[in-house]
């Protein structure tokens, strides 16, 4: 993980791979997902932005919310 790195300083060339579709389109959601991933110990090499499928209901619910936000951000900003 990128300990000590702040999502607000990431660019399309310096951010983790999972940020590629989202970083410039929705930096606020990107930052919130970075916190989510850090809290759950999701490695930056895992490319699905919201991380792997969660077993706990509360985590699965929050992952679904984040996934919906990602999809909305990417869809509304598609060319």
N, C-alpha and C positions, 0 to 999 in steps of 0.2 A: 504494500500500500504506500501511498505517497504521504507519509506522515510529515506534518509541518507545512505541507503545500496548501494554499488556499484556493478554493474554486474560483474566486473572483480574479485571480491572476492567470488562470489558464487561458490559452489561446487554442486555435485549431491544431497548432503544431506542438504545443506543450502539454495539453490535457491528456488524460488517459483515453485509450481507444473508445471506451464506452460513451464518451462525450461527443463523439464526432457528429452525430445527427442532431444533437440538441443544444450544444454549447452556445452557438451564436444566435439560435432561434429563441431560446428561453433560458437565459443565464440564472434566473431566480430558481426555476425548477431544477436546473443542473446543480446549483449549490445545495438545495434541499436533498437531492438524491445523493450527493457526496456525503452529507451528514448521515443519511440512512445507511449507506454502504459502510461507512466507518463504524457506525454503532453496531452493525451486524458482522463486522470483520470480513466483508466481501472484498476479495482481491481486485486490484485494478485490471488484472489480466482477464477477468470475467467480463465478457463484452456486452451482455444484456444489461442495459442501464439500471433496471430495478433489481437486478440480481437473480439468483436462482429461485425456483419455486420454494415457498415457505410452508412448513408443516403446521406451526402454531396458527390458530385462527386469526389472532390479532395481527400477526405479521403478514399473513396471506391477504388479509383485508387491506392493510396499508400498502402492500406491494401492488395490489389491484388499483388503488387510488393513484399511486405514482405512475403505473403503466398507462392508465387512462390520461393522465396529464401529459405524459410523454407523447402519446399518440395524437392528442389534440394539438399540442405545440408543433409537432412535425407536420401534421395534416394541414393546419391553417397557414403554415408558412411554406408549403410546397409550391414550386413554380407552376 
